[in-house]
Amino acid sequence: MVATNGRTVTVFGGTGFLGRRIVRNLRSRGFPVRIATRHPDRGHRLFGPDDPQLQSVGADIGDERSVADALAGAYGVVNAVSLYVEHGRETFYSVHVESAQRVAARAHRAGVERLVHVSGIGADAASQSRYIRKRGEGELAVRAAFPNAIFIRPAVMFGPDDAFLTTILRLLRELPVYPMFGRGLTRLQPAYVEDVAEAIGRVMQRAATPSMIFELGGPRVYSYEEFLRAVALQAGLAPRLIPIPFAVWNAFAWASEMFPSPLLTRNQVELMQIDTVSSPKMPGFAEFGIAPHSVEAILQKMLSNCG
């Protein structure tokens, strides 16, 4: 274990769904944390002004100077910035490759000892999916710039205030029939966001670790249909699930993309056709001594809190 006293960790994306859990986990371990975000006021709102070991600074991972300033004097850095829908200049390439490389290169130049780069299960520079391909290219760029980087690849993450499980639950309650992507055969292995943050906290606290890739999937692999039925069962619902061909979803997404805030993108439809399951050849939660929480257990807590 490394001593944490005075060893600041900079977290890029520290106000996001995963990022804010990473910040809290690092603080619970005694690390001073510097949240690097384009909206530092949001960091103040999320964490309050009372912790002198928690700093929220304005930084844009697209800007060399602000990245360098955010890294000054840091022991470690976590890049938890992600992009799921492209907007103008914010593309998968600009965020997952260019900016990831910028953070890694600047961290290496600044003498940062530990870099944790958050990617995603299946990241592959040879993938036909642009999103997955840029994730893979980003990993290669980060490793070239910071050879000892640690890569964390979570499966789709869930938890209170997420955009995944809570959305599915709301739609299951509201829709008389639930339209499934394809025949519901795509496999997924959802991971609890707090478990992922715990793993990152443990990485940062470890003694020197060689560059490794960890794939973090939850305790159960579901088909998409099995997942919908498991969620519905916990919520006391009996939905009618209707298979909708991916060609229809693509047409809907194409039309949706004409609006400023599309309900669905073709990239998202593409991702729903790809299994996101951790590889048995890759180290995962077990490497950290973490028994990951199930969707059912966390959903029960979420439902009881709502009640």
TABEL-V200572 format. One record per residue. N is the residue number from 0. RES is the residue in three letters. SS is DSSP state (H for helix, E for strand, C for the rest). PSI is psi in radians with two decimals (999 if undefined). NEAR is the number of other ideal C-beta (glycine too) atoms within 10 Angstrom. Layout:
# TABEL-V200572
n;res;ss;psi;near
N;RES;SS;PSI;NEAR
N;RES;SS;PSI;NEAR
This chain:
# TABEL-V200572
n;res;ss;psi;near
0;MET;C;2.51;8
1;VAL;C;2.64;16
2;ALA;C;2.47;9
3;THR;C;-0.31;18
4;ASN;C;2.04;9
5;GLY;C;-0.01;11
6;ARG;C;1.64;18
7;THR;C;2.42;20
8;VAL;E;2.19;27
9;THR;E;2.27;30
10;VAL;E;1.93;31
11;PHE;E;2.30;27
12;GLY;C;0.47;23
13;GLY;C;-0.06;32
14;THR;C;0.04;23
15;GLY;C;-3.11;18
16;PHE;C;-0.88;18
17;LEU;C;-0.72;24
18;GLY;H;-0.76;26
19;ARG;H;-0.47;22
20;ARG;H;-0.65;23
21;ILE;H;-0.78;29
22;VAL;H;-0.86;29
23;ARG;H;-0.69;18
24;ASN;H;-0.75;21
25;LEU;H;-0.69;26
26;ARG;H;-0.66;18
27;SER;H;-0.37;11
28;ARG;C;-0.01;16
29;GLY;C;0.02;13
30;PHE;C;2.28;25
31;PRO;C;2.40;20
32;VAL;E;2.36;27
33;ARG;E;1.96;25
34;ILE;E;2.07;28
35;ALA;E;1.95;32
36;THR;E;2.68;24
37;ARG;C;-0.28;15
38;HIS;C;1.33;12
39;PRO;H;-0.48;17
40;ASP;H;-0.53;11
41;ARG;H;-0.64;16
42;GLY;H;-0.72;25
43;HIS;H;-0.69;15
44;ARG;H;-0.69;12
45;LEU;H;-0.71;17
46;PHE;H;-0.17;20
47;GLY;C;2.91;9
48;PRO;C;0.06;9
49;ASP;C;-0.19;6
50;ASP;C;1.90;11
51;PRO;C;-0.26;7
52;GLN;C;0.19;14
53;LEU;E;2.10;22
54;GLN;E;2.37;18
55;SER;E;2.06;23
56;VAL;E;2.59;15
57;GLY;E;2.19;14
58;ALA;C;2.51;24
59;ASP;C;2.07;15
60;ILE;C;-0.18;23
61;GLY;C;-0.02;16
62;ASP;C;2.08;14
63;GLU;H;-0.82;12
64;ARG;H;-0.80;10
65;SER;H;-0.56;17
66;VAL;H;-0.80;23
67;ALA;H;-0.75;15
68;ASP;H;-0.70;15
69;ALA;H;-0.42;27
70;LEU;H;-0.18;25
71;ALA;C;2.12;12
72;GLY;C;0.11;12
73;ALA;C;2.51;23
74;TYR;C;-0.75;19
75;GLY;E;2.86;25
76;VAL;E;2.45;29
77;VAL;E;2.18;31
78;ASN;E;1.78;28
79;ALA;C;0.37;24
80;VAL;C;2.33;23
81;SER;C;2.80;18
82;LEU;C;2.23;16
83;TYR;C;-0.39;13
84;VAL;C;2.19;14
85;GLU;C;2.43;17
86;HIS;E;1.93;9
87;GLY;C;-2.07;6
88;ARG;C;-0.30;8
89;GLU;E;1.70;13
90;THR;C;2.91;15
91;PHE;H;-0.64;22
92;TYR;H;-0.81;16
93;SER;H;-0.65;17
94;VAL;H;-0.88;21
95;HIS;H;-0.31;29
96;VAL;H;-1.17;22
97;GLU;H;-0.93;17
98;SER;H;-0.63;23
99;ALA;H;-0.72;29
100;GLN;H;-0.67;19
101;ARG;H;-0.81;20
102;VAL;H;-0.78;28
103;ALA;H;-0.78;24
104;ALA;H;-0.77;17
105;ARG;H;-0.65;23
106;ALA;H;-0.75;28
107;HIS;H;-0.75;17
108;ARG;H;-0.58;12
109;ALA;C;-0.06;16
110;GLY;C;0.34;10
111;VAL;C;2.38;22
112;GLU;C;-0.52;14
113;ARG;E;2.20;23
114;LEU;E;2.17;27
115;VAL;E;2.11;22
116;HIS;E;2.11;27
117;VAL;E;2.12;24
118;SER;C;-2.30;23
119;GLY;C;2.64;24
120;ILE;C;2.37;24
121;GLY;C;0.01;21
122;ALA;C;2.22;22
123;ASP;C;2.04;13
124;ALA;C;-0.18;15
125;ALA;C;0.09;8
126;SER;C;2.63;16
127;GLN;C;-0.42;9
128;SER;C;2.19;17
129;ARG;H;-0.75;15
130;TYR;H;-0.88;23
131;ILE;H;-0.64;25
132;ARG;H;-0.77;19
133;LYS;H;-0.57;24
134;ARG;H;-0.78;24
135;GLY;H;-0.75;21
136;GLU;H;-0.64;22
137;GLY;H;-0.74;27
138;GLU;H;-0.76;23
139;LEU;H;-0.72;14
140;ALA;H;-0.69;22
141;VAL;H;-0.77;28
142;ARG;H;-0.64;18
143;ALA;H;-0.61;12
144;ALA;H;-0.49;19
145;PHE;C;1.50;24
146;PRO;C;-0.48;12
147;ASN;C;0.30;14
148;ALA;C;2.55;23
149;ILE;E;2.31;23
150;PHE;E;2.21;21
151;ILE;E;2.08;24
152;ARG;E;1.65;25
153;PRO;E;2.68;28
154;ALA;C;-3.08;23
155;VAL;C;2.29;18
156;MET;E;2.60;23
157;PHE;E;2.85;23
158;GLY;C;3.02;24
159;PRO;C;2.47;14
160;ASP;C;0.38;10
161;ASP;C;3.06;18
162;ALA;C;0.16;11
163;PHE;C;-1.29;15
164;LEU;H;-0.76;23
165;THR;H;-0.59;16
166;THR;H;-0.80;10
167;ILE;H;-0.77;18
168;LEU;H;-0.76;19
169;ARG;H;-0.76;10
170;LEU;H;-0.66;13
171;LEU;H;-0.62;18
172;ARG;H;-0.61;12
173;GLU;H;-0.51;8
174;LEU;C;2.33;12
175;PRO;C;-0.59;6
176;VAL;E;2.55;9
177;TYR;E;2.05;19
178;PRO;E;2.13;13
179;MET;E;2.62;19
180;PHE;E;2.05;21
181;GLY;E;-2.43;18
182;ARG;C;0.22;14
183;GLY;C;0.46;19
184;LEU;C;-0.25;14
185;THR;C;2.37;21
186;ARG;E;2.47;14
187;LEU;E;2.77;24
188;GLN;C;1.19;24
189;PRO;C;2.45;28
190;ALA;E;2.40;29
191;TYR;E;2.25;26
192;VAL;H;-0.62;24
193;GLU;H;-0.57;18
194;ASP;H;-0.69;22
195;VAL;H;-0.77;28
196;ALA;H;-0.68;26
197;GLU;H;-0.76;21
198;ALA;H;-0.74;25
199;ILE;H;-0.69;27
200;GLY;H;-0.72;24
201;ARG;H;-0.62;16
202;VAL;H;-0.81;19
203;MET;H;-0.46;27
204;GLN;H;-0.16;19
205;ARG;C;2.75;13
206;ALA;C;3.10;6
207;ALA;C;2.26;8
208;THR;C;2.30;11
209;PRO;C;2.84;7
210;SER;C;2.22;13
211;MET;C;2.79;14
212;ILE;E;2.21;17
213;PHE;E;2.26;22
214;GLU;E;2.07;26
215;LEU;E;1.76;28
216;GLY;C;2.69;23
217;GLY;C;-3.09;26
218;PRO;C;-0.19;17
219;ARG;C;2.43;15
220;VAL;C;2.22;17
221;TYR;E;2.65;20
222;SER;E;2.81;15
223;TYR;H;-0.70;19
224;GLU;H;-0.75;18
225;GLU;H;-0.68;15
226;PHE;H;-0.82;22
227;LEU;H;-0.75;21
228;ARG;H;-0.61;18
229;ALA;H;-0.74;16
230;VAL;H;-0.79;21
231;ALA;H;-0.72;18
232;LEU;H;-0.77;13
233;GLN;H;-0.57;17
234;ALA;C;0.04;18
235;GLY;C;0.57;8
236;LEU;C;2.73;14
237;ALA;C;1.33;9
238;PRO;C;2.71;19
239;ARG;E;1.98;8
240;LEU;E;2.22;17
241;ILE;E;2.10;11
242;PRO;E;2.33;12
243;ILE;E;2.15;16
244;PRO;C;2.57;11
245;PHE;H;-0.50;16
246;ALA;H;-0.65;10
247;VAL;H;-0.76;13
248;TRP;H;-0.68;22
249;ASN;H;-0.70;15
250;ALA;H;-0.72;13
251;PHE;H;-0.75;17
252;ALA;H;-0.71;19
253;TRP;H;-0.78;14
254;ALA;H;-0.69;12
255;SER;H;-0.60;17
256;GLU;C;-0.21;16
257;MET;C;-0.27;7
258;PHE;C;2.72;8
259;PRO;C;-0.68;6
260;SER;C;1.45;7
261;PRO;C;2.45;16
262;LEU;C;-0.53;11
263;LEU;C;2.51;17
264;THR;C;2.78;17
265;ARG;H;-0.54;17
266;ASN;H;-0.73;18
267;GLN;H;-0.67;17
268;VAL;H;-0.74;21
269;GLU;H;-0.77;18
270;LEU;H;-0.52;19
271;MET;C;-0.10;17
272;GLN;C;-0.02;14
273;ILE;C;2.24;17
274;ASP;C;2.40;14
275;THR;E;1.43;23
276;VAL;C;2.37;17
277;SER;C;2.56;22
278;SER;C;2.34;13
279;PRO;C;-0.27;7
280;LYS;C;-0.21;6
281;MET;C;2.48;16
282;PRO;E;2.59;14
283;GLY;C;-2.53;22
284;PHE;H;-0.64;22
285;ALA;H;-0.56;9
286;GLU;H;-0.48;14
287;PHE;H;0.01;18
288;GLY;C;0.49;9
289;ILE;C;2.21;16
290;ALA;C;1.84;9
291;PRO;C;2.54;23
292;HIS;C;2.57;19
293;SER;C;2.75;15
294;VAL;H;-0.77;22
295;GLU;H;-0.74;13
296;ALA;H;-0.77;12
297;ILE;H;-0.66;21
298;LEU;H;-0.66;20
299;GLN;H;-0.75;13
300;LYS;H;-0.75;12
301;MET;H;-0.75;20
302;LEU;H;-0.67;13
303;SER;H;-0.57;8
304;ASN;H;-0.62;8
305;CYS;H;-0.59;10
306;GLY;C;999;5
